[in-house]
Amino acid sequence: MGKLVVVVQCHLIMNRCSGYNCMNFFYQKQGPFAVYDENARYMPITCGGCCGAELAGKLEDLTHHLQRSQDAKEDVVVHLASCVCSDNYHRPPCPHLEYLKKIVEKKGYPVVLGSYISKGATKKREAGVYETF
């Protein structure tokens, strides 16, 4: 198996965001996804809703399926999407960000902050309207 990039998106924001831009950035190998080769796979999931505790069960399920498929857990990288970890159009960073990071790490996966960042959000960060992460 090549790299499996799991992108955790905010459950509440997914009610109005398709996640298209995050996926598109992944396949165009832009931003934080530039480090992955063309064999990397993309798997979007949500945190499960506030406070994000459901993420633990989702990652346990992933681990179970990896073991059954004899895929290496070491090939999985978990990105917390920009809607979770950054000040953005949708809202400020998730108030449970540190908790989500701990869940991912406790389940044995590396955590990367960020996915898609729009040009508008980049300009607002540069102007000091949005905080950087």
N, C-alpha and C positions, 0 to 999 in steps of 0.2 A: 504494500500500500504506500502511496506517496503521502505527502502531508495532508492531513485533514484539518481544515481551518473551520472551527466552530465559532460562529458569530452570535453572541448573546445580545438580543435586542430587548428594549424595554417593552414589557407586556402592554402597558397602557398606551404607549406611543404606537405600537403595532396595530391598534384599533383604527388608526388613520394613516399609517405609513406602511407601504408595501415592502419596504426594505430594498427596493430596486436599486437605489444609488449605492448602497453598501455592496450589493452583489455585483453591480457594474464596475465599481472600483476594484473589486477582487479580480474579476476577469480581465480587466485592463491593466492589472498589476500596478496600481497607483497607490500613493500614500503608504500606509503601514503594510499594505499587501504586496508592495514591490519586491519584497524579499523571497516570495514564493515562486517556484518554477511552474511551468505549464501543466505539470502533472498533479498539482495540488487540487484538492477537492474542497467544495464550499458547503457548509451545513448551517443554515440559520435556525436558531431556536430563540425562545423568549425566556426571560428570567422567571416567568410564572406568575408575576404580579407581586405587589408589595407584600412582604419585605424581601422577597426573592428567595425564600427558603425552598421553594419548589425546584430551584435550580439544582439542588443537591440530588434530588431524585432523578432528574433528567440526566445528570452526569453519571450517576450510578447505572442507569439504563444504558448509556453509551458505553461505559466500561464493560458491562455484561455482553453487549453485542460485539465489541472489539474482541473480547476473549473467545466468544463462540466462533467468530470469523477468523481467529488466529491472526488478527491485525495487531500491530504494536501500539501500545498506549503512548509510547514515546514519540510517535508520529503525529500526535494531536496537539494543536495549539488553540487556545481559547482566547478570542478577542472579545472584550467588552465593547460593544458598539458605541460610537460617538454619542448616540442618544442617551446612553447610560452614564458615560464618564465625562461628558463635557458640557459646558454652558453652550446652549445652542438655540435654534429657532423654536424647538418644541418646549424646552424648559431648562432650568439649571441642572447641574449634575444630579444624579440619583442620590437621595439622602442615605441610601443603603449601599453605596459603592464599596466601602471598605469591607462590609459584610459579604458582598458578592465575591470580591477578590479572595477573601478567606475561604469561602466555599470551594471555589475553583482550585485553589492551592491545596486545600485539605483533600480533595479528590485526586490530587496528583497530576494536575495539568498546569502548564505554564500559562500565565496571563499576559496579554498584550492589551494596552489601552488604545482604543480608537479604531475607527473604520473609515467611513466616508466623512469628509469635511467639505462643505460647499465653499465656493469662491466668496459668497456673501458672508458666511460665518468667518472665513479667514480674514476678510477685511475688517469685520467687527472685532476680531481678536487683536488685530494690529492697531486698531483705533482705541482699544481698551474698553469697548462696550461689553464684550464677552471675555470671561477669564480663560486663560489657557489651562490645560491639564498636564 
